[in-house]
Amino acid sequence: MARRSLERVRSKGLDGLEREMVAAAAAGGLAGARVLEVGGGIGAMQAELLEAGADRGEIVELVSAWEPYALELARERGLAGRTAFSVVDILERPEAVAPADVVVLNRVVCCSPDGVELTGEAARHTRRALVLSFPRDVFWVRPFIRGLNAWMWLLRRSYRAFVHPPSALIAAAESEGLRRAAEGRGRLWEYAALVRP
């Protein structure tokens, strides 16, 4: 999956919704900013933000298998000295991850039953802006997620996807002092950008 993710970013770059997320994250300026991409995989969003002017970044993942591909992307983009990769469960060890000016949760809250709590923890780590994407809570997405989970069960894989109420995700971030500044939608995904007043 990590290798395919790198190949997709090499050939196609970010998709339209991800480009909107980068623009929303950069809206307040990126000079001197530290970026934290939680569940970032190869760190494609973080790399874009570094190229757009952020100073340094960190990818936090639960699985170390992403690291060589994240480092490869960073080297290809000339960012190797400005990015780090850590294997940390931010919910279990929040103190192990330093706060950042910009925090990104791209298509990661749906990977955990604790997606709302993860959003709250990401908000606590946010100094300036939090940008997160999540599956739309609409009638055609839920059957898709159920089908995906059934397929994972048939393959004997432990991965399961979750659709958390967007209002609960936003409320978790707002409870940490952030306010909504931008949002956007695609067919399956939507995003929200929240900032500190």
Secondary structure, DSSP 8 states (H G I E B T S, - for coil): -HHHHHHHHHHH-S-HHHHHHHHHHHTT--TT-EEEEET-TTTHHHHHHHHTT--EEEEEES-GGGHHHHHHHHHHTT-GGGEEEEE--TTT-GGGS--EEEEEE-S-GGG-TTHHHHHHHHHHTEEEEEEEEEE--STTHHHHHHHHHHHHHHTT---------HHHHHHHHHTTT-EEEEEEE-SSEEEEEEE--
